[in-house]
């Protein structure tokens, strides 16, 4: 019904904003990340929206990008997750991190979202794993990224195992390895692990 709204931020609350467009103030529930990026009332903002229709209310949910809206729509197809649950997950994990968590089976990362328990997080992985396009995560599929050839597979797997042994989640570890590999080429697991450690704590 409403693809996006572009207007002026009139007020900011703990979980929603009022966005004025053509004299109408739209009450929109948004992610914590989006709220944190609103630096002042009166700024212009374009928000992609999802309209939730219930018997007693019509509620708008807003997102900073089309990708975020698309993954939200996928999340609310999972049994046990409504719009508020989807918003909570996207307030905890950005789109890329969520996709990595799903394809790598990292239920602990998803379960960090408020109101989302381990059982529900496992459902997200089970029901969405085959629906996630991994091309957009690493530039290639996770499997391809970790196995371009026998040698690279071996040292990347060693680096991944090292990060997992240190207590980092699989999704954090994969993202850190990808970031490290984006800066230079490696032929040694120790060097890759050392550089990946520089990134993993910020994920």
N, CA, C and O of each residue as an XYZ file, in Angstrom:
812
protein
N       0.836     -1.208      0.000
C       0.000      0.000      0.000
C       0.869      1.255      0.000
O       0.689      2.138     -0.839
N       1.808      1.334      0.937
C       2.732      2.467      0.992
C       4.142      1.916      0.868
O       4.602      1.182      1.743
N       4.837      2.267     -0.220
C       6.185      1.745     -0.442
C       7.217      2.411      0.456
O       8.023      1.746      1.108
N       7.173      3.728      0.474
C       8.057      4.474      1.363
C       7.450      5.850      1.620
O       6.565      6.305      0.896
N       7.943      6.490      2.659
C       7.510      7.849      2.987
C       8.759      8.715      3.113
O       9.712      8.349      3.801
N       8.747      9.848      2.453
C       9.854     10.792      2.545
C       9.325     12.076      3.159
O       8.416     12.708      2.621
N       9.898     12.448      4.279
C       9.386     13.635      4.956
C      10.334     14.144      6.022
O      11.531     13.858      6.010
N       9.766     14.910      6.948
C      10.550     15.559      7.999
C      10.258     14.911      9.351
O       9.103     14.665      9.697
N      11.307     14.642     10.097
C      11.154     14.053     11.428
C      10.604     15.119     12.383
O      11.250     16.133     12.647
N       9.400     14.865     12.891
C       8.769     15.819     13.797
C       9.045     15.493     15.254
O       9.209     16.397     16.073
N       9.097     14.219     15.582
C       9.409     13.828     16.953
C       9.986     12.423     16.981
O       9.746     11.618     16.081
N      10.756     12.140     18.034
C      11.415     10.842     18.196
C      11.085     10.286     19.567
O      11.258     10.969     20.577
N      10.611      9.048     19.607
C      10.319      8.372     20.865
C      11.283      7.196     21.013
O      12.180      7.034     20.187
N      11.116      6.380     22.041
C      12.062      5.294     22.306
C      12.003      4.187     21.252
O      12.989      3.476     21.061
N      10.868      4.024     20.564
C      10.765      2.964     19.564
C      10.032      3.400     18.290
O       9.730      2.574     17.428
N       9.750      4.696     18.178
C       9.021      5.168     17.003
C       9.308      6.640     16.745
O       9.858      7.349     17.587
N       8.917      7.069     15.559
C       9.045      8.479     15.194
C       7.736      8.957     14.565
O       6.899      8.154     14.154
N       7.581     10.257     14.498
C       6.519     10.841     13.677
C       7.193     11.521     12.500
O       8.021     12.417     12.669
N       6.831     11.085     11.320
C       7.400     11.640     10.090
C       6.315     12.415      9.356
O       5.298     11.845      8.962
N       6.531     13.725      9.172
C       5.531     14.558      8.496
C       5.784     14.587      6.997
O       6.892     14.863      6.538
N       4.737     14.297      6.254
C       4.807     14.357      4.788
C       3.519     14.978      4.262
O       2.433     14.439      4.473
N       3.640     16.104      3.583
C       2.484     16.802      3.008
C       1.394     17.084      4.051
O       0.203     16.906      3.797
N       1.836     17.523      5.220
C       0.881     17.919      6.248
C       0.308     16.789      7.076
O      -0.531     17.021      7.946
N       0.754     15.560      6.816
C       0.279     14.405      7.587
C       1.433     13.848      8.409
O       2.530     13.648      7.887
N       1.193     13.597      9.682
C       2.222     13.021     10.548
C       2.032     11.521     10.679
O       1.040     11.066     11.250
N       2.967     10.757     10.160
C       2.881      9.300     10.201
C       3.622      8.760     11.431
O       4.800      9.049     11.643
N       2.911      7.983     12.223
C       3.477      7.333     13.398
C       4.128      6.031     12.924
O       3.427      5.125     12.474
N       5.448      5.925     13.020
C       6.155      4.776     12.441
C       7.077      4.142     13.484
O       7.927      4.815     14.066
N       6.898      2.855     13.707
C       7.802      2.101     14.580
C       9.043      1.736     13.776
O       8.937      1.246     12.652
N      10.223      1.974     14.354
C      11.468      1.777     13.609
C      12.490      1.025     14.461
O      12.302      0.847     15.664
N      13.567      0.589     13.819
C      14.624     -0.129     14.532
C      15.441      0.828     15.390
O      15.464      2.037     15.157
N      16.107      0.260     16.383
C      16.994      1.055     17.234
C      18.104      1.694     16.408
O      18.503      2.832     16.655
N      18.594      0.948     15.429
C      19.671      1.459     14.567
C      19.229      2.712     13.837
O      19.975      3.689     13.773
N      18.034      2.694     13.291
C      17.518      3.869     12.582
C      17.341      5.036     13.545
O      17.676      6.175     13.219
N      16.812      4.745     14.736
C      16.643      5.803     15.742
C      17.983      6.465     16.083
O      18.071      7.685     16.222
N      19.012      5.642     16.212
C      20.334      6.167     16.574
C      20.952      7.022     15.479
O      21.859      7.813     15.740
N      20.462      6.864     14.252
C      20.982      7.654     13.137
C      20.207      8.941     12.891
O      20.545      9.721     12.000
N      19.163      9.156     13.691
C      18.427     10.423     13.606
C      19.082     11.397     14.574
O      18.898     11.294     15.787
N      19.835     12.326     14.044
C      20.636     13.217     14.891
C      19.898     14.486     15.310
O      20.356     15.200     16.202
N      18.758     14.775     14.675
C      18.003     15.956     15.100
C      16.590     15.912     14.542
O      16.358     15.375     13.459
N      15.655     16.475     15.283
C      14.303     16.643     14.763
C      14.345     17.706     13.673
O      15.101     18.673     13.758
N      13.532     17.513     12.665
C      13.519     18.442     11.541
C      14.327     17.953     10.350
O      14.248     18.536      9.268
N      15.110     16.881     10.536
C      15.893     16.363      9.419
C      14.981     15.617      8.440
O      13.935     15.091      8.820
N      15.401     15.585      7.175
C      14.640     14.860      6.165
C      15.025     13.397      6.191
O      16.184     13.047      6.411
N      14.031     12.543      5.963
C      14.263     11.111      6.049
C      13.371     10.382      5.052
O      12.212     10.741      4.844
N      13.942      9.351      4.445
C      13.161      8.465      3.574
C      13.102      7.102      4.248
O      14.135      6.493      4.523
N      11.895      6.629      4.511
C      11.714      5.371      5.229
C      10.854      4.415      4.401
O       9.760      4.763      3.955
N      11.378      3.202      4.208
C      10.616      2.141      3.548
C       9.678      1.532      4.589
O      10.097      1.241      5.710
N       8.420      1.340      4.221
C       7.420      0.995      5.232
C       6.710     -0.330      4.971
O       6.575     -0.802      3.843
N       6.268     -0.893      6.086
C       5.403     -2.080      6.054
C       4.176     -1.763      6.894
O       4.299     -1.332      8.041
N       2.985     -1.977      6.324
C       1.739     -1.689      7.034
C       1.168     -2.988      7.593
O       0.795     -3.888      6.841
N       1.106     -3.073      8.908
C       0.521     -4.229      9.578
C      -0.939     -3.925      9.893
O      -1.250     -2.955     10.584
N      -1.823     -4.761      9.379
C      -3.260     -4.540      9.574
C      -3.803     -5.585     10.542
O      -3.735     -6.786     10.284
N      -4.349     -5.101     11.674
C      -4.980     -5.968     12.662
C      -6.436     -5.559     12.815
O      -6.868     -4.541     12.274
N      -7.177     -6.355     13.551
C      -8.589     -6.037     13.751
C      -8.765     -4.692     14.448
O      -9.700     -3.945     14.161
N      -7.838     -4.395     15.377
C      -8.009     -3.185     16.192
C      -7.063     -2.048     15.828
O      -7.120     -0.979     16.437
N      -6.188     -2.266     14.835
C      -5.220     -1.202     14.518
C      -4.535     -1.437     13.182
O      -4.436     -2.560     12.689
N      -4.060     -0.318     12.610
C      -3.163     -0.376     11.450
C      -1.857      0.288     11.874
O      -1.848      1.455     12.265
N      -0.737     -0.467     11.794
C       0.529      0.013     12.346
C       1.596      0.034     11.256
O       1.764     -0.930     10.508
N       2.312      1.152     11.183
C       3.403      1.286     10.210
C       4.738      0.942     10.866
O       5.034      1.389     11.974
N       5.534      0.143     10.166
C       6.898     -0.162     10.584
C       7.828      0.377      9.507
O       7.566      0.224      8.314
N       8.921      1.010      9.938
C       9.783      1.677      8.980
C      11.218      1.183      8.997
O      11.730      0.744     10.027
N      11.869      1.262      7.816
C      13.219      0.727      7.650
C      14.063      1.654      6.793
O      13.558      2.376      5.933
N      15.364      1.614      7.054
C      16.273      2.530      6.382
C      16.546      2.144      4.937
O      16.948      2.991      4.139
N      16.333      0.878      4.585
C      16.635      0.424      3.221
C      15.624     -0.613      2.755
O      14.902     -1.205      3.557
N      15.588     -0.820      1.446
C      14.709     -1.842      0.869
C      15.145     -3.228      1.320
O      14.304     -4.090      1.575
N      16.462     -3.451      1.423
C      16.968     -4.750      1.875
C      16.477     -5.075      3.286
O      16.098     -6.208      3.582
N      16.493     -4.055      4.147
C      16.038     -4.247      5.520
C      14.551     -4.580      5.552
O      14.118     -5.443      6.316
N      13.773     -3.894      4.723
C      12.338     -4.184      4.627
C      12.105     -5.602      4.119
O      11.243     -6.316      4.632
N      12.870     -6.007      3.115
C      12.695     -7.343      2.526
C      12.985     -8.451      3.543
O      12.241     -9.428      3.622
N      14.062     -8.304      4.321
C      14.394     -9.337      5.308
C      13.374     -9.319      6.449
O      13.086    -10.363      7.035
N      12.826     -8.143      6.769
C      11.761     -8.047      7.771
C      10.542     -8.851      7.311
O       9.953     -9.598      8.092
N      10.174     -8.695      6.049
C       9.027     -9.438      5.516
C       9.264    -10.943      5.587
O       8.332    -11.712      5.821
N      10.511    -11.360      5.386
C      10.847    -12.777      5.507
C      10.731    -13.235      6.962
O      10.202    -14.310      7.242
N      11.226    -12.417      7.875
C      11.207    -12.783      9.292
C       9.782    -13.012      9.804
O       9.537    -13.946     10.567
N       8.855    -12.169      9.390
C       7.497    -12.283      9.939
C       6.708    -13.431      9.313
O       5.565    -13.675      9.698
N       7.305    -14.134      8.356
C       6.666    -15.356      7.847
C       6.998    -16.546      8.751
O       6.359    -17.594      8.658
N       7.989    -16.386      9.619
C       8.390    -17.459     10.524
C       7.370    -17.575     11.652
O       7.010    -16.575     12.273
N       6.914    -18.778     11.912
C       5.916    -18.976     12.958
C       6.466    -18.519     14.310
O       7.572    -18.888     14.704
N       5.676    -17.714     15.004
C       6.101    -17.217     16.310
C       6.743    -15.847     16.278
O       7.033    -15.273     17.328
N       6.973    -15.309     15.074
C       7.574    -13.970     14.975
C       6.588    -13.011     14.313
O       6.210    -13.183     13.154
N       6.186    -12.009     15.068
C       5.334    -10.963     14.522
C       6.171     -9.750     14.161
O       7.398     -9.796     14.257
N       5.531     -8.670     13.750
C       6.271     -7.456     13.388
C       7.188     -6.933     14.479
O       8.295     -6.480     14.190
N       6.743     -6.988     15.737
C       7.591     -6.495     16.835
C       8.823     -7.376     17.003
O       9.911     -6.875     17.290
N       8.662     -8.674     16.827
C       9.791     -9.587     16.910
C      10.776     -9.359     15.786
O      11.988     -9.369     15.999
N      10.249     -9.152     14.577
C      11.116     -8.862     13.433
C      11.895     -7.585     13.630
O      13.073     -7.502     13.283
N      11.226     -6.580     14.196
C      11.880     -5.300     14.467
C      12.969     -5.468     15.528
O      14.031     -4.851     15.440
N      12.698     -6.306     16.530
C      13.678     -6.546     17.592
C      14.938     -7.210     17.038
O      16.051     -6.865     17.434
N      14.758     -8.157     16.126
C      15.911     -8.835     15.533
C      16.744     -7.852     14.717
O      17.973     -7.859     14.799
N      16.077     -7.003     13.929
C      16.802     -6.048     13.098
C      17.351     -4.871     13.898
O      18.152     -4.089     13.386
N      16.924     -4.748     15.144
C      17.522     -3.757     16.034
C      18.801     -4.303     16.664
O      19.631     -3.548     17.169
N      18.945     -5.632     16.624
C      20.106     -6.292     17.215
C      21.161     -6.625     16.174
O      22.358     -6.496     16.433
N      20.720     -7.056     14.994
C      21.632     -7.435     13.909
C      21.303     -6.638     12.655
O      20.132     -6.496     12.303
N      22.324     -6.114     11.975
C      22.053     -5.477     10.692
C      21.743     -6.557      9.665
O      21.890     -7.745      9.951
N      21.320     -6.159      8.482
C      20.859     -7.106      7.468
C      21.931     -8.131      7.130
O      21.655     -9.330      7.090
N      23.152     -7.668      6.886
C      24.221     -8.581      6.486
C      24.555     -9.568      7.605
O      24.721    -10.763      7.357
N      24.651     -9.065      8.831
C      24.970     -9.930      9.970
C      23.865    -10.959     10.196
O      24.143    -12.105     10.547
N      22.623    -10.553      9.996
C      21.506    -11.479     10.165
C      21.555    -12.573      9.110
O      21.342    -13.745      9.419
N      21.833    -12.198      7.868
C      21.923    -13.200      6.806
C      23.034    -14.201      7.090
O      22.854    -15.405      6.904
N      24.185    -13.704      7.543
C      25.296    -14.594      7.872
C      24.909    -15.526      9.018
O      25.219    -16.718      8.987
N      24.231    -14.980     10.030
C      23.795    -15.801     11.169
C      22.849    -16.905     10.708
O      22.919    -18.034     11.195
N      21.970    -16.579      9.773
C      21.012    -17.576      9.283
C      21.716    -18.669      8.480
O      21.504    -19.855      8.732
N      22.551    -18.276      7.516
C      23.169    -19.294      6.654
C      24.234    -20.103      7.386
O      24.538    -21.227      6.986
N      24.803    -19.547      8.450
C      25.825    -20.282      9.200
C      25.237    -21.025     10.398
O      25.959    -21.704     11.128
N      23.916    -20.894     10.597
C      23.253    -21.607     11.682
C      23.567    -21.066     13.063
O      23.556    -21.815     14.040
N      23.846    -19.777     13.157
C      24.233    -19.161     14.429
C      22.995    -18.681     15.187
O      22.671    -17.494     15.166
N      22.310    -19.603     15.850
C      21.085    -19.253     16.564
C      21.358    -18.352     17.765
O      20.499    -17.559     18.150
N      22.546    -18.465     18.362
C      22.871    -17.640     19.529
C      22.879    -16.158     19.174
O      22.429    -15.331     19.967
N      23.384    -15.814     17.993
C      23.416    -14.409     17.565
C      22.003    -13.858     17.413
O      21.728    -12.724     17.806
N      21.108    -14.662     16.844
C      19.726    -14.224     16.637
C      18.985    -14.144     17.969
O      18.158    -13.255     18.172
N      19.285    -15.076     18.877
C      18.603    -15.127     20.169
C      18.984    -13.965     21.085
O      18.373    -13.797     22.141
N      19.978    -13.161     20.707
C      20.337    -11.982     21.495
C      19.274    -10.893     21.408
O      19.240     -9.985     22.238
N      18.411    -10.984     20.405
C      17.349     -9.984     20.257
C      16.331    -10.126     21.383
O      15.985    -11.246     21.761
N      15.847     -9.015     21.922
C      14.835     -9.068     22.986
C      13.606     -9.853     22.541
O      13.152     -9.715     21.406
N      13.075    -10.667     23.428
C      11.874    -11.496     23.231
C      12.085    -12.679     22.292
O      11.158    -13.457     22.067
N      13.279    -12.826     21.744
C      13.550    -13.941     20.831
C      14.376    -15.003     21.568
O      15.551    -14.789     21.868
N      13.764    -16.121     21.848
C      14.461    -17.186     22.555
C      15.204    -18.110     21.607
O      15.158    -17.942     20.389
N      15.891    -19.089     22.184
C      16.694    -20.027     21.392
C      15.830    -20.836     20.430
O      16.230    -21.088     19.293
N      14.652    -21.239     20.880
C      13.768    -22.037     20.035
C      13.301    -21.253     18.819
O      13.289    -21.767     17.701
N      12.916    -20.000     19.049
C      12.463    -19.152     17.935
C      13.607    -18.842     16.986
O      13.419    -18.824     15.770
N      14.794    -18.599     17.534
C      15.974    -18.334     16.698
C      16.273    -19.527     15.802
O      16.633    -19.357     14.637
N      16.125    -20.724     16.337
C      16.350    -21.942     15.539
C      15.312    -22.063     14.430
O      15.619    -22.546     13.341
N      14.079    -21.624     14.705
C      13.032    -21.631     13.681
C      13.381    -20.686     12.536
O      13.163    -21.003     11.367
N      13.927    -19.516     12.889
C      14.336    -18.550     11.859
C      15.334    -19.201     10.910
O      15.206    -19.082      9.691
N      16.314    -19.881     11.461
C      17.338    -20.539     10.645
C      16.726    -21.645      9.794
O      16.993    -21.739      8.596
N      15.907    -22.478     10.419
C      15.297    -23.611      9.728
C      14.422    -23.165      8.568
O      14.473    -23.746      7.483
N      13.612    -22.121      8.800
C      12.635    -21.707      7.797
C      13.183    -20.741      6.742
O      12.608    -20.613      5.661
N      14.300    -20.058      7.054
C      14.798    -19.039      6.115
C      16.127    -19.377      5.456
O      16.524    -18.714      4.497
N      16.822    -20.397      5.952
C      18.171    -20.686      5.462
C      18.220    -20.848      3.947
O      19.133    -20.345      3.293
N      17.241    -21.550      3.396
C      17.236    -21.805      1.953
C      16.699    -20.624      1.145
O      16.732    -20.641     -0.086
N      16.203    -19.599      1.845
C      15.635    -18.438      1.145
C      16.605    -17.258      1.070
O      16.339    -16.272      0.383
N      17.740    -17.364      1.784
C      18.695    -16.263      1.811
C      19.610    -16.324      0.604
O      20.209    -17.361      0.322
N      19.719    -15.210     -0.109
C      20.637    -15.105     -1.244
C      22.023    -14.766     -0.714
O      22.278    -13.631     -0.313
N      22.915    -15.746     -0.711
C      24.243    -15.533     -0.135
C      25.161    -14.721     -1.043
O      26.238    -14.302     -0.617
N      24.749    -14.493     -2.286
C      25.595    -13.704     -3.190
C      25.850    -12.316     -2.637
O      26.938    -11.764     -2.803
N      24.836    -11.747     -1.974
C      24.976    -10.387     -1.468
C      25.764    -10.279     -0.178
O      26.107     -9.176      0.250
N      26.057    -11.419      0.451
C      26.753    -11.376      1.727
C      28.258    -11.246      1.539
O      28.893    -10.339      2.078
N      28.806    -12.159      0.774
C      30.258    -12.195      0.603
C      30.698    -11.868     -0.819
O      31.894    -11.854     -1.109
N      29.738    -11.604     -1.711
C      30.088    -11.434     -3.112
C      30.067    -12.774     -3.814
O      30.135    -12.834     -5.042
N      29.974    -13.834     -3.061
C      29.792    -15.198     -3.551
C      29.186    -15.969     -2.405
O      29.047    -15.439     -1.303
N      28.825    -17.210     -2.649
C      28.214    -17.978     -1.571
C      29.214    -18.247     -0.466
O      30.424    -18.208     -0.688
N      28.709    -18.516      0.715
C      29.587    -18.820      1.836
C      30.469    -20.007      1.503
O      31.665    -20.005      1.795
N      29.876    -21.022      0.892
C      30.642    -22.207      0.548
C      31.751    -21.890     -0.449
O      32.879    -22.357     -0.295
N      31.433    -21.096     -1.471
C      32.441    -20.721     -2.466
C      33.536    -19.879     -1.852
O      34.712    -20.039     -2.179
N      33.145    -18.971     -0.953
C      34.119    -18.074     -0.338
C      35.134    -18.847      0.497
O      36.298    -18.457      0.586
N      34.693    -19.936      1.102
C      35.577    -20.714      1.957
C      36.278    -21.849      1.211
O      37.044    -22.598      1.816
N      36.029    -21.987     -0.093
C      36.624    -23.127     -0.792
C      36.956    -22.837     -2.249
O      36.571    -23.592     -3.142
N      37.670    -21.744     -2.486
C      38.037    -21.412     -3.860
C      39.047    -22.405     -4.413
O      39.048    -22.694     -5.610
N      39.902    -22.923     -3.550
C      40.805    -23.989     -3.948
C      41.228    -24.737     -2.688
O      40.960    -24.285     -1.575
N      41.882    -25.871     -2.861
C      42.228    -26.709     -1.723
C      43.071    -26.011     -0.687
O      42.803    -26.139      0.507
N      44.099    -25.263     -1.114
C      45.000    -24.610     -0.176
C      44.283    -23.534      0.618
O      44.399    -23.478      1.842
N      43.533    -22.668     -0.083
C      42.856    -21.580      0.614
C      41.797    -22.127      1.559
O      41.577    -21.578      2.638
N      41.142    -23.209      1.154
C      40.144    -23.820      2.024
C      40.784    -24.254      3.336
O      40.217    -24.057      4.411
N      41.971    -24.846      3.239
C      42.638    -25.368      4.435
C      42.972    -24.261      5.421
O      42.643    -24.376      6.601
N      43.620    -23.184      4.965
C      44.020    -22.169      5.932
C      42.854    -21.307      6.391
O      42.860    -20.812      7.517
N      41.865    -21.122      5.546
C      40.680    -20.382      5.985
C      39.915    -21.173      7.036
O      39.406    -20.615      8.008
N      39.844    -22.483      6.821
C      39.170    -23.319      7.808
C      39.937    -23.320      9.128
O      39.337    -23.326     10.203
N      41.275    -23.314      9.037
C      42.091    -23.246     10.258
C      41.834    -21.943     11.013
O      41.707    -21.933     12.237
N      41.759    -20.846     10.259
C      41.501    -19.545     10.883
C      40.104    -19.515     11.503
O      39.908    -18.984     12.596
N      39.138    -20.092     10.787
C      37.772    -20.159     11.308
C      37.728    -20.989     12.585
O      37.101    -20.592     13.567
N      38.392    -22.140     12.573
C      38.431    -22.997     13.759
C      39.079    -22.271     14.939
O      38.664    -22.439     16.086
N      40.103    -21.460     14.644
C      40.781    -20.708     15.696
C      39.861    -19.697     16.350
O      39.858    -19.553     17.572
N      39.081    -18.997     15.543
C      38.144    -18.006     16.083
C      37.037    -18.686     16.887
O      36.633    -18.190     17.939
N      36.550    -19.817     16.390
C      35.511    -20.557     17.114
C      36.032    -21.054     18.457
O      35.316    -21.028     19.458
N      37.287    -21.509     18.470
C      37.900    -22.003     19.707
C      38.053    -20.892     20.734
O      38.062    -21.149     21.938
N      38.174    -19.648     20.256
C      38.298    -18.502     21.154
C      36.944    -18.024     21.684
O      36.873    -17.095     22.489
N      35.876    -18.670     21.221
C      34.552    -18.365     21.754
C      33.701    -17.455     20.893
O      32.597    -17.083     21.289
N      34.203    -17.087     19.703
C      33.405    -16.237     18.819
C      32.399    -17.096     18.058
O      32.646    -18.275     17.803
N      31.260    -16.494     17.697
C      30.235    -17.245     16.981
C      30.679    -17.480     15.541
O      31.587    -16.817     15.038
N      30.026    -18.428     14.897
C      30.394    -18.748     13.514
C      30.140    -17.565     12.585
O      30.944    -17.287     11.696
N      29.021    -16.870     12.792
C      28.721    -15.735     11.917
C      29.724    -14.597     12.121
O      30.171    -13.982     11.153
N      30.082    -14.315     13.395
C      31.106    -13.308     13.670
C      32.422    -13.687     12.995
O      33.084    -12.847     12.385
N      32.788    -14.950     13.111
C      34.065    -15.423     12.574
C      34.109    -15.319     11.061
O      35.111    -14.878     10.498
N      33.030    -15.723     10.397
C      32.976    -15.640      8.938
C      33.076    -14.199      8.460
O      33.774    -13.902      7.490
N      32.369    -13.304      9.152
C      32.407    -11.894      8.764
C      33.801    -11.303      8.976
O      34.285    -10.536      8.143
N      34.445    -11.660     10.086
C      35.782    -11.142     10.366
C      36.787    -11.633      9.339
O      37.638    -10.868      8.885
N      36.695    -12.909      8.967
C      37.595    -13.464      7.947
C      37.374    -12.766      6.615
O      38.330    -12.458      5.904
N      36.122    -12.519      6.278
C      35.819    -11.829      5.024
C      36.404    -10.419      5.017
O      36.985     -9.990      4.020
N      36.250     -9.695      6.134
C      36.785     -8.337      6.212
C      38.307     -8.337      6.085
O      38.879     -7.500      5.387
N      38.955     -9.279      6.764
C      40.412     -9.361      6.699
C      40.867     -9.664      5.276
O      41.831     -9.076      4.787
N      40.174    -10.577      4.622
C      40.555    -10.964      3.267
C      40.292     -9.854      2.253
O      40.864     -9.845      1.163
N      39.431     -8.929      2.623
C      39.162     -7.816      1.719
C      40.302     -6.816      1.658
O      40.366     -6.001      0.738
N      41.207     -6.872      2.636
C      42.301     -5.909      2.685
C      43.578     -6.412      2.015
O      44.369     -5.613      1.515
N      43.786     -7.744      2.002
C      44.978     -8.302      1.353
C      44.813     -9.798      1.154
O      43.853    -10.400      1.636
N      45.769    -10.396      0.433
C      45.725    -11.829      0.184
C      46.531    -12.568      1.247
O      47.533    -12.061      1.753
N      46.079    -13.770      1.575
C      46.743    -14.565      2.607
C      47.088    -15.953      2.077
O      46.388    -16.508      1.230
N      48.174    -16.489      2.592
C      48.516    -17.888      2.329
C      48.868    -18.588      3.635
O      49.376    -19.709      3.632
N      48.593    -17.918      4.753
C      48.960    -18.446      6.059
C      47.810    -18.251      7.042
O      47.306    -17.139      7.203
N      47.399    -19.327      7.694
C      46.263    -19.267      8.617
C      46.542    -18.380      9.818
O      45.647    -17.679     10.290
N      47.778    -18.399     10.320
C      48.122    -17.604     11.493
C      47.957    -16.123     11.255
O      47.418    -15.408     12.100
N      48.423    -15.651     10.097
C      48.303    -14.227      9.773
C      46.840    -13.834      9.562
O      46.408    -12.760      9.981
N      46.083    -14.721      8.906
C      44.666    -14.447      8.688
C      43.923    -14.381     10.024
O      43.090    -13.499     10.230
N      44.221    -15.305     10.919
C      43.591    -15.311     12.237
C      43.933    -14.039     13.007
O      43.065    -13.431     13.632
N      45.201    -13.645     12.957
C      45.642    -12.440     13.669
C      44.898    -11.202     13.176
O      44.444    -10.385     13.978
N      44.774    -11.067     11.860
C      44.087     -9.894     11.308
C      42.575     -9.969     11.537
O      41.927     -8.949     11.775
N      42.020    -11.180     11.465
C      40.580    -11.334     11.684
C      40.202    -10.924     13.101
O      39.112    -10.400     13.334
N      41.105    -11.164     14.044
C      40.854    -10.785     15.435
C      40.693     -9.274     15.605
O      40.051     -8.814     16.549
N      41.279     -8.508     14.687
C      41.168     -7.049     14.753
C      39.747     -6.601     14.432
O      39.292     -5.545     14.872
N      39.051     -7.444     13.644
C      37.699     -7.081     13.207
C      36.608     -7.703     14.072
O      35.553     -7.099     14.267
N      36.853     -8.898     14.589
C      35.761     -9.693     15.156
C      35.100     -9.029     16.356
O      33.895     -9.197     16.545
N      35.823     -8.296     17.160
C      35.238     -7.668     18.344
C      34.304     -6.512     17.997
O      33.527     -6.065     18.841
N      34.377     -6.027     16.762
C      33.525     -4.915     16.344
C      32.277     -5.371     15.616
O      31.496     -4.549     15.137
N      32.085     -6.689     15.530
C      30.936     -7.220     14.796
C      29.788     -7.520     15.740
O      28.732     -7.975     15.302
